[in-house]
Amino acid sequence: MPGETILIIGACGQIGAELTMFLRHQYGGSNIIAADIKAPGGELLESGPFEEINVLDQAGIAGIIDKYKVTQIYNMAAMLSATGERFPHKAWELNMEGLINTLELAREKNIRKMYWPSSIAAFGPTTPKVDTPQITIMEPNTIYGISKQAGERWCEWYHQKFGLDVRSLRYPGIISYKTQPGGGTTDYAVDIYFKAKAQGAYTCFLAHDMMLPMMYMPDAIRATVELMEASADKISVRSSYNLAAMSFNPAMVGESIRKYMPDFKLDYEIDFRQKIAETWPGSIDDHQARQDWGWKHAYDLDAMTKDMLDHV
Ligand code: SER
């Protein structure tokens, strides 16, 4: 990827932080411009350029694109599902206006490639729940999900109308130990490992049998970079690709943790996030991603559990 300069907006978030470090290791720190609403500390700040910017500040982002001669944009800034239900208008503004800002800048400034994440939240209660197809009924009923569904339409529209090379993945719940998620419905699958290590016990806000599609962070990062590096003629989906690795419920994570920590205790205090989870698929058919650009996941539940418990 010689000659590319990549701007990552939302570089301090759960996915943005690891994506930034991965790309910096691969392509050199100075070619990857990290940007977020608040400056980070540590390696993210020390390993390359950082710009403090709000994704809603279109003129400010334009200035950054000019300053560094940016050729690719990753827009990772978003408010997740649970917080979005508490602040619907803010969520819509951040998720939707933020996306449209970057799509429009990408068009105006002849950005070579743009990435934007969608989510399993773009599906809804009327979507088939098992092996959810790439193309299916989508009637999301959270503001986060509605913004992801509408965002997918905007991406496809910019591609069809202007030939913008915009690419996207419908991430499942992402599990990681470096940066914690905030305000999501799938966050339990991260918290459970931290609490297992710290306290030997966890109280889960989703029901024991709530199956959801999930993925370990190294797979999510690799999927993102592989999609972005695939040649454009391989990309047949310009809304967002279904992407899968594993599906599990809280009881299954508990069992997996007990293989390494036999005394781990798991109990349940179900809250409003259960209702959100019930509207999402239990498993995802991602054959299109596998067929088009060779997607293959590496981590299953036990492999992830072992790695998480080694690191948290
Ligand atoms: N992980 C997200 C959430 O729970 C779904 O994309 O909101």
Residues whose N, C-alpha, C, O or C-beta is under 5 A from the ligand:
A	BS01	LIG	L80 S81 A82 S119 I120 A121 Y171 P172 G173 I174 G183 G184 T185 T186 D187
